[in-house]
C-alpha cells in the first residue's frame, strides 16, 4: 500500500478521495515542532502533501526514501520547499496555480479599502470610547476611484486584482512584470510599464503579486520606496521577503509613503515591532488565501497531482524549476 503524509491538518474529508483509491493517508494533527521530526517521517512515504509553513529543506529531502515521488504543496507559492534538492532526487514538486487567485484578490482589495478609508483606525477609536458624535474632520480618508493602481506581477492574482479595481472602481491600472501580456492589456485596458521604478513613481497604490525567489527577494527596498508618492500606499499579499522590512519601516517613519497593509512578513511569524504602533499600517496573519472555497480547491489540486504521480503519470502542475 502506498503511503501519503500530510504535514498539516487540513479539511479532512477531502482526503477520502485518496483513501477510497486504496492509499494510506496519515495527517499530522499538530504542527511539526522542528525539521528533525519531519526528517524522520519522510523516509517511509511515497508522497507528501504540504503547505506554507511546513519547511521542506535540503536536509529533509535528503532523508527521504527512494520511494518518495512527489511533494505536492496546497499553495501557489513553493518557496518553503527546496525544489533543486527535489529535482536532484527525481522528486516532483507541484503547486496549485490559480486556486486561490480570487480569494487573494478580494483580500487585497479589502486591504486597499480598509487602508485608504482608515477603517481599522476608526474601529479602534470607537472601541476605546472616544467617539462623541459626528465630526466633519474625523478620520478623513482617500477615495480610490480614478486612482492609479500599480500591479507588481501580472499572474492569476494580479489579473484578478486588476479586474476588481478596474471594473468596480474605475481605477487606472499600471502593471510591471518580466513578461508582457498584450492580450490582457487590450481586454481590460491596463497599461504596461517597462520598469518597476516607473510603476512605483506613478502609482497611488502599489500592490505586490510575485513569487519569492532569488530575483524577487527585497524587490521592494529603500531605492524604489523613495520613488513613491508621499500620499501612496503599499500592499503585500505575496511573500514577506519580497519587501525589505527594515526599509519599509524607515519609509513609514519618514513619511515617504502614507501607509501600508501586509498579510505576509519577511521573517514570518516574527514581525518588526515598529509596525505594531503605526496607525497607518494594517497587519493580517497570512490569511489572504483563507476561504473555504480556496482551501478546498488547493487541497483538491494537490491531491490530483499526487494521484497522477502514484499512477505513474506526469503531474499537471509541476513547478517550473522542477522541469
Secondary structure as UniProt FT lines:
FT   STRAND          3..6
FT   HELIX           12..15
FT   HELIX           16..19
FT   TURN            20..22
FT   STRAND          24..27
FT   HELIX           35..42
FT   TURN            43..44
FT   STRAND          47..50
FT   TURN            52..53
FT   HELIX           58..62
FT   TURN            66..67
FT   STRAND          70..73
FT   TURN            79..80
FT   HELIX           83..88
FT   TURN            89..90
FT   STRAND          92..94
FT   TURN            97..100
FT   HELIX           101..116
FT   TURN            117..118
FT   HELIX           119..127
FT   TURN            128..129
FT   TURN            136..139
FT   TURN            145..146
FT   STRAND          148..152
FT   HELIX           156..169
FT   STRAND          172..176
FT   HELIX           182..188
FT   STRAND          191..192
FT   HELIX           196..202
FT   STRAND          205..208
FT   TURN            214..218
FT   HELIX           222..225
FT   TURN            226..227
FT   TURN            230..231
FT   STRAND          233..236
FT   HELIX           240..242
FT   HELIX           245..253
FT   TURN            254..255
FT   STRAND          259..262
FT   TURN            268..269
FT   HELIX           273..277
FT   TURN            279..280
FT   STRAND          281..283
FT   TURN            288..289
FT   HELIX           292..310
FT   TURN            311..312
FT   TURN            316..317
FT   HELIX           320..322
//
